[in-house]
Amino acid sequence: MVWWFLLLEGLAHFYFGRIMAWHIIKGAAEKCGIQNISTHSTRK
């Protein structure tokens, strides 16, 4: 549900620094407890 927002925010930060964007996306994914973004069907 919020993945599209993360993608948009990631693209925005990409211009400033893809490394920082990667950390943001990775951190968000880890915070949600999801390792594979592709398989978002598995929710805890």
Secondary structure, DSSP 8 states (H G I E B T S, - for coil): --HHHHHHHHHHHHHH-HHHHHHHHHHHHHHHT-S-SS-TT---
